[in-house]
Amino acid sequence: MARYKHPSKKKRLAKKQNQTKWAPFWTVPKIYGTGRRVHPGRHTTVKRHWKRTKIKA
């Protein structure tokens, strides 16, 4: 990747980076109740890894 990124491209990349994060921990008891233990990563819509799936940015 280029050493200096164009501001608009940098903004797009930042948005994509934020979308890959896990959902907040409090969403688990809200959806399933207090008894069930589920990983918060299940609630994120976009799951992408830098090595697995590339972005067309």
N, C-alpha and C positions, 0 to 999 in steps of 0.2 A: 504494500500500500504506500501511497505517497507520503512523504515526510510532513508536508503541510496540507491539511484537508480543507476543502472549501466549506465555508460556514453552513451552507444548506445541506451538504452531504453529511457533515458532522452532526447536524440536528436530526437527520433521518436515522443515522446510526445510533444515536443516543436513545431515540424512541424505541428502536428495535431491541436495544440492550435492556431497556426497562421492561419490555413485554415478556422477557424470558424469566423474570424473577418469580419466586413462589408467591402464592396468595398469602395474605396475612394469616397468622396462626389462629386468630379468633373466628375465622370462617368455618373451621372444622366443627366446633360445638354448635355453631349457629345452624349448620346444615344437618348434621347427623345426631346432635344431642351430646350430652356430656360423657356418655359411656363409651362411645366408639372412638377408636384411635386411628386416624387416617392421616396420611402425609399431605401437607398443604399444597404440594406441587401438583396434586391431582386437580386442583381448581383453576389452574392457569390455563388460559385458552391456547396461547401460543407457546409451544415448547420447541426450542431450538438450541442447538449446541454449536459452538464456533467451528468444531471440527467436522460435525456430521452434516449439517444443512447450511448452505451458504445463502446470503442475501443478495438480491439484485439491486444494489444501491449505487 
